[in-house]
Amino acid sequence: MFVWLENGELKVAFQKEHVPEDVIEIDTLGLTPIPPVEAFIKVENGRIVKKTQDEVLQWLKDEKMRMLKDYVASLLSSTDYVITKMAEAQIRNDMEEVEALKQKYSTQLQQREAIRVWNEQMKQAIRNAQSLEELRGIVIEFKG
């Protein structure tokens, strides 16, 4: 991938013949799909410069964290109604209803807890990844 500024606008091309002389070549690290260009470059003093490998890895970690957050939200959304019912009962100070709901929805509540525990484990694994290969090996898929 090649990037350059043209009239203050960021331009991107994938073939060398389509770019001017003062271009920055970026190794996309074999990633598929190729991340957005901001994963690989930054602007310093009005110039485009390549990010360091550590900066690219951090950007990719941040992106994986966003993906995890969205995935977990989608997993939990199917049982959000349970939490809403319990919260409403608590607001009414109807502790008998809260206990009845805990019993009725115990399976869903256990599933939610398992998802939250798994989420924390995944976040830690992403934070601890030391290389692109290690980060790639982290698959965001709950098998609870």
C-alpha positions as CSV (number, residue, x, y, z in Angstrom):
1,M,0.0,0.0,0.0
2,F,1.2,3.5,-0.8
3,V,0.1,6.7,0.9
4,W,0.8,10.4,0.3
5,L,-0.7,13.8,0.8
6,E,-2.1,15.7,-2.2
7,N,-3.5,19.1,-1.7
8,G,-3.9,18.4,2.0
9,E,-5.9,15.2,1.3
10,L,-4.7,11.7,2.1
11,K,-4.4,9.4,-1.0
12,V,-4.0,5.7,-1.0
13,A,-3.0,3.3,-3.8
14,F,-2.0,-0.3,-4.0
15,Q,0.2,-0.2,-7.1
16,K,3.4,1.9,-7.4
17,E,2.7,3.2,-10.9
18,H,-0.3,5.2,-9.6
19,V,1.6,7.2,-7.1
20,P,3.9,10.3,-7.1
21,E,7.6,10.2,-6.1
22,D,7.3,11.3,-2.5
23,V,5.2,8.4,-1.3
24,I,5.3,6.3,1.8
25,E,5.2,2.6,1.2
26,I,3.4,0.6,3.9
27,D,3.7,-3.1,4.6
28,T,0.2,-4.3,5.5
29,L,1.8,-7.2,7.3
30,G,-0.2,-9.8,5.4
31,L,-3.4,-8.8,7.1
32,T,-6.7,-9.7,5.5
33,P,-8.8,-7.8,5.3
34,I,-6.3,-5.0,5.1
35,P,-6.9,-2.6,8.0
36,P,-7.7,1.1,7.3
37,V,-4.7,3.2,6.5
38,E,-4.7,4.9,9.9
39,A,-3.5,1.6,11.4
40,F,-0.2,2.2,9.7
41,I,0.4,5.9,9.5
42,K,0.2,9.1,11.7
43,V,0.7,12.7,11.1
44,E,3.7,14.4,12.8
45,N,4.5,18.1,12.1
46,G,2.2,18.1,9.1
47,R,3.9,15.1,7.5
48,I,2.7,11.5,7.1
49,V,5.0,9.1,8.9
50,K,4.9,5.3,9.4
51,K,3.8,4.1,12.7
52,T,6.3,1.8,14.6
53,Q,5.5,-1.9,14.8
54,D,4.5,-1.3,18.4
55,E,2.1,1.5,17.4
56,V,0.6,-0.7,14.7
57,L,0.2,-3.6,17.2
58,Q,-1.5,-1.2,19.7
59,W,-3.9,0.1,17.0
60,L,-4.8,-3.5,16.1
61,K,-5.3,-4.4,19.8
62,D,-7.6,-1.4,20.2
63,E,-9.5,-2.5,17.1
64,K,-9.8,-6.1,18.5
65,M,-11.1,-4.6,21.8
66,R,-13.8,-2.7,19.8
67,M,-14.8,-5.9,18.1
68,L,-14.9,-7.8,21.4
69,K,-17.1,-5.1,22.9
70,D,-19.5,-5.2,20.0
71,Y,-19.6,-9.0,20.1
72,V,-20.2,-9.1,23.8
73,A,-23.0,-6.5,23.6
74,S,-24.7,-8.6,20.9
75,L,-24.4,-11.7,23.1
76,L,-25.9,-10.0,26.1
77,S,-28.6,-8.1,24.2
78,S,-30.9,-11.2,23.9
79,T,-31.2,-11.3,27.7
80,D,-31.2,-7.6,28.6
81,Y,-34.9,-7.9,29.2
82,V,-34.2,-10.0,32.3
83,I,-31.9,-7.3,33.8
84,T,-34.5,-4.7,32.9
85,K,-37.3,-6.6,34.7
86,M,-35.1,-7.1,37.7
87,A,-34.1,-3.4,37.8
88,E,-37.7,-2.4,37.6
89,A,-38.6,-4.7,40.5
90,Q,-35.7,-3.2,42.5
91,I,-36.8,0.3,41.8
92,R,-40.3,-0.6,43.1
93,N,-38.5,-2.1,46.1
94,D,-40.2,-5.4,45.4
95,M,-37.5,-7.8,46.6
96,E,-39.9,-10.7,46.4
97,E,-40.3,-10.1,42.7
98,V,-36.5,-9.8,42.3
99,E,-36.0,-13.2,43.9
100,A,-38.8,-14.7,41.8
101,L,-37.1,-13.3,38.6
102,K,-33.7,-14.6,39.8
103,Q,-35.2,-18.1,40.0
104,K,-37.2,-17.9,36.8
105,Y,-34.2,-16.6,34.8
106,S,-31.4,-18.4,36.6
107,T,-30.1,-20.0,33.3
108,Q,-30.0,-16.7,31.5
109,L,-28.3,-15.0,34.5
110,Q,-25.7,-17.8,34.6
111,Q,-25.1,-17.4,30.9
112,R,-24.6,-13.7,31.3
113,E,-22.1,-14.2,34.1
114,A,-20.2,-16.8,31.9
115,I,-20.1,-14.2,29.1
116,R,-18.8,-11.5,31.4
117,V,-16.0,-13.8,32.8
118,W,-15.1,-14.9,29.2
119,N,-15.0,-11.2,28.2
120,E,-12.6,-10.3,30.9
121,Q,-10.3,-13.2,29.9
122,M,-10.4,-12.1,26.3
123,K,-9.6,-8.5,27.2
124,Q,-6.6,-9.7,29.2
125,A,-5.4,-11.9,26.3
126,I,-5.6,-9.0,23.9
127,R,-3.8,-6.7,26.3
128,N,-1.1,-9.3,26.8
129,A,-0.5,-10.1,23.1
130,Q,3.2,-9.3,22.3
131,S,3.1,-9.9,18.5
132,L,0.8,-9.7,15.5
133,E,0.8,-13.5,15.3
134,E,-0.3,-13.8,18.9
135,L,-3.0,-11.2,18.4
136,R,-4.2,-13.0,15.2
137,G,-4.5,-16.2,17.3
138,I,-7.1,-14.6,19.6
139,V,-10.4,-15.6,18.2
140,I,-13.5,-13.7,19.4
141,E,-16.0,-16.5,19.7
142,F,-17.9,-17.4,22.9
143,K,-18.4,-21.1,23.3
144,G,-20.3,-21.1,26.6
